[in-house]
Amino acid sequence: MNKIWTIALNTYKEAVRNKIFYIIAVFALVLLAFSLILATLALGEDDRIIKHVGLSAINIFGLLMAAFVGVNLVYEELEKRTVYTIIASGASRSQFLLGKFLGLFMTVAANVLIMGLLLSALVIFWPQSNLSALLIMAIYMFLFEMMMVCAIAILFSSFSTPVLSAVLTFMCWMIGHMSEDLLEWARRLAEQGSAGLAKFLTVIYYFLPNLEIYNLKNQVVYHEDIGSIFYHVMVYPVYAIIYSAILLIIAILSFSRRDFK
Amino acid sequence: MSILRIQNLTKVYSKGVFGGKFRALNDLNLEVEEGEIFGFLGPNGAGKTTTIKILLRIIFPTSGQAWLLNKPLGELSELHKIGYMPENPYFYRFLTGQEFVMFYAKLIGLNHEDARKKVDRLLDIVGLSYAKKTRVGEYSKGMVTRIGLAQSLVTDPTLLLLDEPMSGLDPIGRREIRDLIVQLKEQKKTIFFCSHILADVEMLCDRVAILNKGELIKLGTVQELLSSGPAKYIVSFDNLPLEALPELQTIADSHQDISGIHHFTVNNPEEAHKIAELAMAKNANLIEFRPERGTLEDYFVREVGTHE
């Protein structure tokens, strides 16, 4: 565990000192500021606009960071041969990969939390807005979505190039947000009598990550009911942890017998 | 005692689905003795880095076996006694030199206080104490090599694997690294050293192995390898009358006139003596008569050339 933590801390330090981290953070801040301009233009809609644009900014930049930093992490270590020195120092490949994942998640989580704090401050101090428990819940849930995206990025980067890994990670993220539609499609197919295809789609649905359950943006903006609190606080986070663990096990299996170039 | 033993080590890469096979290393047998500086030479693609990667378990051999410190490869705990520095190291640019070496110190399980003491000592050894708070990205090439060496020493290794440690360094940087390697040998460390810079290998190494196209083509001490090559003799004179020159030139393999000093090069001692006698009979002053040993570079080019 000590080795994993050492690698994670090193990954975090490297990532937060990288210019990309600041560029993404500055863009996110600009977008938050932009939400204020929009709020002043749209009379009476301040609260909704600030929360909608703010949460979208956190989502987009969290995703960009998880995907772009994530897919490069393992690749760069191989390219620059720093992984050789890490392995020569007695760390195993699985410790290396888990350390990279943890470091990446810490970086993304730090980014999300900082932006979340700024958004919270914004809604507290903006006269027509307020900090709701739902907004905090949305940021909390988003952290678990990012955990899964980080695991997906690490999985792809354990056997693929950064560009392909980034494309595949984005595809998984998109599919992850549409997987509920897949289930709906399967239901309709079953109704129309295509039971075989419906079953196939249902199986795929259970394999794909369901990321939409972590998206509470509409509920925050339109003050909608989110359903079971227990599911949001416990079940969905546990699902994210188990799903990420499975992805990391696959990544470790693929990585541990691989010949590095 | 052998600190590193390689037996029938072979590595074959597949070149895509229809690309066939590429044999990067073919049946390599080698032993490195404790306390020696062992030069591992070969042109690009000879299999040097492949061998090091197999030893570090970065890639896996197709067949064969190797023992490090008398243990078969793969016994992780033994890696703690091995230091490794990659070729053209490109380390974490955003960490300071001190943080960089600290990372490796903590990776081997040292607590913060012990790690800090060790890192300060290592930075002192490699002469980088003054730059410990500077980010590695701002280091010169020589400094990167030195911080790489500090990193490789964190485990207090008995065996150091150095892959092209002089690559890209200026003469002063090379000299500094050479001096450091000599110091490490004095501390009873075994150094397995890949290099293209043969002058350094000749100065530093006790024994060398030459690899070409994945095969070991020569193994021995630098002395043995050089004495096995053809010798040359240099005979030099001043005050040589010009009329003597044509006869001497027919005997010599080459002749140079540098500021009135005539240098003749021949391949055997008989011809060298003959030139000396003829010139001195014409009242020339003999100022130099010496055998010239070929350099390791001459030997390397000749050996690799014959195996092409």
Interface residues (C-beta under 8 A of the other chain):
Chain A: N2 K3 T6 I7 N10 K13 E14 R17 N18 K80 R81 T82 V83 Y84 T85 I86 I87 A88 S89 G90 A91 S92 R257 D259 F260
Chain B: Y13 K53 L56 R57 I58 I59 F60 L76 S77 L79 H80 I82 G83 Y84 M85 P86 E87 P89 Y90 F91 Y92 F94 L95 E99 F103 Y104 K106 L107 I108 G109 Q151 S152 V154 T155 L161
